[in-house]
Amino acid sequence: MSIREVLERRRRALLVFDGCAFIALMLGVVFSVKLGIPWLRYLAAAFFLAAIPLNGYFLRCPRCRGSIGVAKEKPGKILAPFLPGEPCPYCGVSLEAPWERST
């Protein structure tokens, strides 16, 4: 399995998590108004804001530990940030190299 494939799999999982956090934020605001529980909207907002830095934490180069997720999330690269043949923006390792799990 290549580095790009692992990063794409992690990115898809993070997109699902971010979507769930956004839905939780919307539902938290709606239910806090309906039920009259003001702290519920703050809890939902905290959950949503905690989900944002996960992209930088989980999408890292296995060699240099640089945050590829932050470097690749530019306006033109949202749909396909890890294109075949692109290197790591920090250390230059090819994303097609095999994923080596560090111990």
FENMO-V200808 format. One record per backbone hydrogen bond with DSSP energy under -0.5 kcal/mol. CO is the residue of the C=O (numbers start at 1). NH is the residue of the N-H. If there is no record, write none. Layout:
BEGIN
co:CO nh:NH
co:CO nh:NH
END
This chain:
BEGIN
co:1 nh:99
co:2 nh:6
co:3 nh:7
co:4 nh:8
co:5 nh:9
co:6 nh:10
co:7 nh:11
co:8 nh:12
co:9 nh:13
co:10 nh:14
co:11 nh:15
co:12 nh:16
co:13 nh:17
co:14 nh:18
co:15 nh:19
co:16 nh:20
co:17 nh:21
co:18 nh:22
co:19 nh:23
co:20 nh:24
co:21 nh:25
co:22 nh:26
co:23 nh:27
co:24 nh:28
co:25 nh:29
co:26 nh:30
co:27 nh:31
co:28 nh:32
co:29 nh:33
co:30 nh:34
co:31 nh:35
co:32 nh:36
co:32 nh:37
co:36 nh:38
co:37 nh:40
co:37 nh:41
co:38 nh:41
co:38 nh:42
co:39 nh:43
co:40 nh:44
co:41 nh:45
co:42 nh:46
co:43 nh:47
co:44 nh:48
co:45 nh:49
co:46 nh:50
co:47 nh:51
co:48 nh:51
co:48 nh:52
co:49 nh:53
co:51 nh:54
co:52 nh:55
co:53 nh:57
co:54 nh:58
co:55 nh:59
co:58 nh:60
co:59 nh:68
co:59 nh:69
co:61 nh:65
co:66 nh:61
co:66 nh:68
co:67 nh:71
co:68 nh:72
co:69 nh:73
co:72 nh:74
co:74 nh:77
co:75 nh:78
co:81 nh:83
co:83 nh:86
co:86 nh:95
co:88 nh:92
co:93 nh:88
co:94 nh:97
co:95 nh:4
co:97 nh:3
co:99 nh:101
END
